[in-house]
Amino acid sequence: MKIGEKLKMVRLSLGMNRKEFVKGVIDNSYLASVENGESDIRVTSLINILQKNNISVENFFEDFDSKYQRP
């Protein structure tokens, strides 16, 4: 799973459109390009979007595979 795919999944699960989901952080058209895999998102923007929507960073990334696992 890619970050853009996860953002879209989370946004849709919250019942939000792009504009509502990223208001005050990034442009909703930029989010569309991230969701579609056409653009990358800065870490600071991602964290701000997650915080704005009361989503923990840890919960957001729990579905991602990692080479490194916490002990």
Backbone bond lengths (Angstrom), bond angles and torsions (degrees), N, CA, C in turn:
res aa  C-N    CA-C-N  psi(-1)  N-CA   C-N-CA  omega(-1)  CA-C   N-CA-C  phi
1 M - - - 1.458 - - 1.518 108.79 -
2 K 1.310 115.80 141.43 1.463 121.44 178.09 1.527 109.53 -102.67
3 I 1.322 115.72 160.87 1.463 121.29 -176.93 1.529 111.31 -58.39
4 G 1.323 116.97 -43.96 1.461 119.90 179.53 1.516 112.61 -61.09
5 E 1.326 116.42 -40.53 1.464 120.92 177.76 1.518 110.72 -63.26
6 K 1.322 115.94 -41.92 1.469 120.03 -179.65 1.526 110.58 -67.67
7 L 1.338 117.16 -40.59 1.464 119.57 177.36 1.526 110.71 -58.64
8 K 1.324 116.21 -44.13 1.467 119.94 179.92 1.525 110.71 -63.62
9 M 1.331 117.07 -43.94 1.449 121.31 179.84 1.534 111.09 -60.39
10 V 1.331 115.73 -44.96 1.464 120.31 179.78 1.528 110.14 -65.51
11 R 1.324 116.72 -45.85 1.467 121.27 -179.63 1.522 110.76 -57.59
12 L 1.333 116.14 -47.79 1.462 120.03 -179.38 1.525 111.54 -65.99
13 S 1.325 117.58 -35.88 1.463 120.03 178.35 1.526 111.70 -65.93
14 L 1.337 116.00 -26.33 1.464 120.70 176.54 1.527 112.27 -85.50
15 G 1.331 116.65 -5.69 1.463 121.21 179.64 1.517 113.02 70.30
16 M 1.324 116.16 32.15 1.466 120.56 -176.54 1.517 110.98 -110.69
17 N 1.339 114.88 149.63 1.456 118.36 170.37 1.527 108.13 -86.56
18 R 1.324 116.33 171.62 1.470 119.99 -176.31 1.524 112.33 -60.23
19 K 1.304 116.41 -41.47 1.467 120.64 -177.04 1.533 111.06 -61.43
20 E 1.323 116.45 -45.03 1.461 120.88 179.17 1.529 111.19 -64.64
21 F 1.319 116.00 -41.43 1.458 122.09 -173.58 1.524 113.00 -65.64
22 V 1.333 117.35 -34.98 1.474 120.05 -174.80 1.521 113.82 -115.32
23 K 1.317 117.90 9.48 1.466 121.42 -176.93 1.523 111.65 -50.99
24 G 1.313 115.54 126.30 1.454 121.79 177.96 1.519 114.61 83.83
25 V 1.350 117.27 -0.81 1.460 119.90 -178.61 1.530 110.43 -114.53
26 I 1.319 116.61 -62.49 1.463 121.78 176.54 1.519 108.30 -137.42
27 D 1.310 116.76 169.94 1.455 122.13 178.39 1.530 109.47 -74.63
28 N 1.327 116.52 140.77 1.461 119.53 -178.47 1.527 112.61 -64.35
29 S 1.322 118.62 -27.51 1.466 119.80 176.93 1.533 110.33 -71.08
30 Y 1.331 116.77 -31.09 1.458 119.88 175.49 1.525 109.94 -68.51
31 L 1.329 117.16 -39.53 1.456 120.54 176.09 1.522 110.18 -59.09
32 A 1.320 117.08 -40.84 1.467 120.46 178.21 1.523 110.93 -57.52
33 S 1.326 117.25 -42.76 1.458 119.96 -179.66 1.530 111.18 -69.51
34 V 1.332 117.50 -31.12 1.469 120.97 175.78 1.532 109.37 -69.51
35 E 1.328 116.28 -46.84 1.460 120.51 179.89 1.529 112.25 -60.80
36 N 1.309 116.44 -33.56 1.465 121.37 -178.98 1.521 113.01 -87.14
37 G 1.326 117.62 3.52 1.452 121.61 177.49 1.515 114.69 76.06
38 E 1.326 117.19 15.75 1.466 121.63 -178.43 1.519 112.47 -90.80
39 S 1.329 117.34 -20.45 1.465 122.25 -178.58 1.517 109.88 -138.95
40 D 1.311 114.69 156.66 1.465 121.16 173.43 1.520 108.44 -95.42
41 I 1.316 116.06 162.72 1.457 120.69 178.18 1.521 108.50 -119.73
42 R 1.315 115.86 141.47 1.472 120.34 176.88 1.519 109.74 -69.30
43 V 1.296 115.37 146.62 1.466 120.96 -179.91 1.523 110.29 -57.97
44 T 1.329 116.99 -42.70 1.468 119.50 -178.96 1.527 111.37 -62.52
45 S 1.322 117.17 -39.71 1.467 120.14 178.15 1.515 110.75 -66.37
46 L 1.324 117.21 -42.56 1.461 121.16 178.64 1.525 110.25 -59.80
47 I 1.311 116.57 -48.08 1.469 120.46 -179.45 1.524 110.46 -62.41
48 N 1.328 117.51 -41.23 1.472 120.30 178.82 1.527 111.69 -63.66
49 I 1.324 117.49 -39.58 1.467 120.84 177.59 1.521 109.93 -64.19
50 L 1.328 116.47 -45.34 1.461 120.12 179.68 1.523 111.23 -62.19
51 Q 1.321 117.51 -45.73 1.466 120.77 179.57 1.524 111.22 -62.63
52 K 1.326 116.49 -42.66 1.466 121.52 -179.96 1.527 111.04 -57.77
53 N 1.327 115.67 -34.17 1.463 120.75 -177.22 1.526 113.47 -102.48
54 N 1.337 116.32 16.31 1.471 122.64 176.90 1.527 113.20 55.67
55 I 1.332 115.53 44.14 1.459 122.03 178.05 1.523 107.18 -114.07
56 S 1.313 116.98 126.48 1.460 118.81 179.74 1.528 109.57 -74.53
57 V 1.312 115.03 144.75 1.461 120.99 178.41 1.521 109.48 -60.31
58 E 1.311 116.67 -41.44 1.469 121.11 179.96 1.527 111.16 -60.81
59 N 1.320 117.31 -45.62 1.464 120.29 178.75 1.521 111.53 -64.59
60 F 1.319 117.03 -37.78 1.464 120.42 -179.84 1.525 110.78 -60.97
61 F 1.316 116.70 -41.21 1.462 120.61 -174.48 1.527 114.40 -91.63
62 E 1.331 119.12 0.70 1.458 119.92 -175.22 1.526 113.56 -65.09
63 D 1.315 119.35 -23.00 1.471 121.93 -179.14 1.521 113.52 -86.84
64 F 1.324 117.44 -7.64 1.449 120.65 -176.80 1.519 110.40 -83.36
65 D 1.317 115.60 138.72 1.466 119.91 174.84 1.504 108.83 -71.85
66 S 1.298 116.26 147.70 1.443 120.65 179.34 1.516 110.11 -141.60
67 K 1.313 115.61 143.22 1.457 120.40 175.14 1.528 109.40 -71.57
68 Y 1.319 115.10 -26.12 1.458 120.62 -174.91 1.511 109.12 -112.60
69 Q 1.298 115.96 126.20 1.451 121.80 178.38 1.515 108.55 -113.87
70 R 1.312 115.55 144.26 1.463 119.30 175.23 1.518 109.49 -68.74
71 P 1.321 116.65 144.35 1.485 119.55 178.04 1.516 111.28 -67.88
